[in-house]
Amino acid sequence: MNQTPAYDALRARRLQIYNLEAVQAIASWDRMTFMPAGSGSARAAAQAELAALIQTLQTSEELDGLAARAASEPLNANDRTNLKLMERERLVAAAVPEALNTRRSHAVAAASDAWRQARAANDWALFSGPLSTLVEVVRESAQRLGDALGLSRYDALLDGHDRGLNRAQVEQWFGEIGQWLPGIVASITAQQAAEEVLIPQGPFPQEGQRQACLAAMTALGFDFERGRLDVSAHPFTGGTPDDVRLTTRYTEDECLSALLGVIHEAGHGRYQAGLPGTWRGQPLGEPCSASMHEAQALAFERQLALSPAFVQVLSEILQTHLGPQPAFEPRILHRLMTRVRPGAIRVDADEVTYPAHVILRTEIEIALIEGEIEAGDVPALWDQRMLDLLGVDVRGNPAQGPLQDIHWSLGMFGYFPAYLIGAMAAAQLFQSFTASTGAAALDQSSGTELSRALGEWLEDKVWRHGAAMTTGDLIASATGQPLSPTALKDHFQRRYAGA
């Protein structure tokens, strides 16, 4: 006799929702890659209809009785955690009415289209109006979520990307980083000033870059039977754990941005594909958090790919697919890839100045969501903070400033902190990985062996747990230490010896 009929019914409903969300994910990926420019309105209407159907299934009154009965059924620990996560999802889904979600879908579609046009034209004014509309919708949604969860608007958005995370914790961590980061940047840049750096000489044909990216993904253990690489205006990872879609962008006068971007996205893809298959379609089988997702990407892109052993792999890949040249020699390439130089573009930033980019964006989006500034105020504030934090002047060039990222056009407020929290977590995870593996073993490993070992370690320590724990609990479980910026600071000082 089945002892858990109510819970089983809830699981079946959640699987139905997951399958519809999978279709939504592929539709979103297609919108950002291959969808014809004139199809935006029709796609927005279709996706809004699908979002409404998903919300109806999530908030159906029949689930209330099932949840109450399931809570008294004899569930094991994992099933009980899964039930709690399902109830949390339903609480969040019910907090925002269908009409508001539909408005959000249309606002995102309009803002996304406007962002692409504004970025191409280097004109903030083309984006400001649609962004203002979207921000109003996000504020209203965040208020409703906050009311349901007992949180402020911005805390509710943070919580949606990383359970339990709040503005106070973010500002504490980021404030601590802001205290020691300028000194480290200054020390490293002074140390590197006398070092000669060779820049790879192009042009670099797109097909050659694509083949180099595919080879790097292979070296990182990416499964091409369940994933693919395409082109978009902004690199991202989409799809589902069984259908991972990565994108990058190419420019023929430079080749490392696309390659490192693909390595970053491949880290996302490995995590996505490595989530526990036995819990596919259930909340417990979802990623732990956005911060942990970024930690996996940065563990591969920053911690692994910039190591001397893996730079050797990348050297061979570049010379095979783009032709030999002095700048691709391992020692010279490693020097270039670990060059610290403040710049305007987040996705092209070195790992040491990268935190400043995240701090800037976090400050601005907090002010936007809390109503302290409006969309029209963003360029001036961005320009000033870029000068303050990095000494970089982007005035009059919004494509190099607030138009460079796609996130706000997608309504992804509260996500940017995940990039820096992810860097903290990646450093702490890699520190624990190297300690458990041993220095001698690491020194004797090739880049591909190191990649394989890292993937296996992360699968055991992080991926197989899905969403069973919060970010902080999972990091503590994996490393034995609470999450903090300490390992990130240690990493910067260790890699850039003498800084």
PyMOL commands that set and color helices and strands:
alter all, ss='L'
color gray80, all
select helices_A, chain A and resi 5-33+37-59+62-71+77-95+98-121+125-149+153-161+167-192+206-219+224-226+256-274+277-279+283-285+290-304+308-322+326-328+330-337+346-348+354-369+375-390+398-400+407-410+417-437+439-443+447-461+463-465+471-479+486-495
alter helices_A, ss='H'
color red, helices_A
select strands_A, chain A and resi 227-231+237-240+243-248
alter strands_A, ss='S'
color yellow, strands_A
deselect
rebuild
show_as cartoon
